[in-house]
Amino acid sequence: MTGLTSTVTNQHRSIEKAAKVKNPLEPFSSEFSKYTNGDFEVNIYCKWKNDMDSKTLKWAFKLAERNVSPFYKTGPIGWQPKVKQSDLNKNWARYLVATDKQKNPIAYAMFRFDMDYGNSVLYCYEMQVEKEYQRKGLGRFIMNALEKMARHYQMEKLILTVLSNNEAGITFFKGLGFGVDDTSPDAAENSGYQILSKSLL
């Protein structure tokens, strides 16, 4: 029991340490502050939700609406814009945002460091890329940045939720090494979503 208590304590310490860091991407700024693919070039920044400007937060909601509302509408959950907007404006949320050469936002991930079913995790709640910038490696780059942070701050898992009818999304994440998490709802429950995770141990 002592060993288990020690493990749990260490997990909480890891989360507390990560939570106190204003910019968890800073240790890797040379690696992840910029992404290039041929003539495609973007800058990346990381901020708390409360440090984000309202215009960017509104854009984040609109991008999620454009990208995933069709999947919600055809699934059992249904599209609930007020719920999504509320989720994207949680005070604890952190944002990783990619901007183009004109400093317009074109992709983002919303995440937090947390405990999830007894595991210390970096939980990615949302990862969206504008349609015209998809298939350029940017989504993979953003997920790699999240994984780098998760490993650095000693999280046990990188975890996320994806809608069950979003086959392209599921294929994308599984291509990055994610698998169905033990906590994911059983298919018979018809929950409309899956929980995917990548072990970092």
C-alpha positions, 0 to 999 in steps of 0.5 A: 500500500505504501508503494501505491500511495507513493506512486499516486503522490508522485503523479499528483506532484507531476501534475502540480508541477506542470500546472504551475508552468505558464508555458509548458511548450517553452522548453521545446521552443526551438523544436516546436515554435515553428513548423515548415513543410515546403513553402508552408510555414506556421508559428506555434504558441501556447497560452492559458485560456485566460490569456487568449484574445476573445477573437481567437477563442471565437474562431476556435469554436467556429472551427470546431463547428465547421469540422465536427458538427456534422459528425455530432449531428449524425451521431447519438450525441447531437450538436450542442453549440452552447456545450461546445462553446462552454467546453472551449472556455474553461478557465483551466484550458490551455491552447496550442495555436498555429498561425500563418505568415499573416498571423491568422490562426489556422489550427489549435489543440485545447488540453490540460494536465490532469488525473484520469482514472488514477493516471496522470495524463495530458488530456487533449480535448480538441484538436482542429485544423482549418480544412485548407491546411489539412494533410500538410503534417500540421496535425501530426506536428501539434500532436507530437508537441503535446506528446513531448510536453506530456513526456517532459512533465512525466505524464503516464498517458496522452489521452483524447476523445474522438467521435465514433463516426469520425473514421478519418479522425480515428485513422489519424490518431491510430496512425500516431500510435493511439489505441482504444483506452480501457476507459472507453465506452463499450460499443454496445453502449452506443455512446457515440465516442471513443476514448483513445490513449497512448501510453508514455511509460 
